[in-house]
Amino acid sequence: MITEEAKAHMKPFLVLMIIGVLIFIVGVAISINYIFIYPKSKGKVEAVITDISHDTTTVNYEVNGRIYKKVYTVYSSNYYVGKKVNVLYNKAHPQKSMISSFRYLSLIGPGIGIIFLGVSGIGLLFIYQKYYRI
């Protein structure tokens, strides 16, 4: 039987666990979209980085003879002006695009969810050991 004191100590860890599960599920759904589904439904072209400033990267790419300029709020220390990068774009709306290599940033969400689950699981284990002497 779980005591009231044990329940009180478990509550924050259970809340943390629920938050972790939600972050993990949403993160996995977003990751699946960006890593597997998004590239298959989009066109892919080579773009040239034309400007890097503060925390933005500007690229130019061409689709069907038209040149598009896109500013992304991402930055990588591997980037420099003139570097060629792959861009995924929406075939119906070529101005909607993303730098291909940054789609893996979507894995941060599931990673944070796993951290929350791990911390909450360890906390619950310690509480269980304290009150139930494994």
Secondary structure, DSSP 8 states (H G I E B T S, - for coil): ---HHHHHHHHHHHHHHHHHHHHHHHHHHHHHIIIIIHHHHEEEEEEEEEEEETTEEEEEEEETTEEEEEEES---TT--TT-EEEEEEESS-TT-EEEGGGGGGGGHHHHHHHHHHHHHHHHHHHHHHHHH--
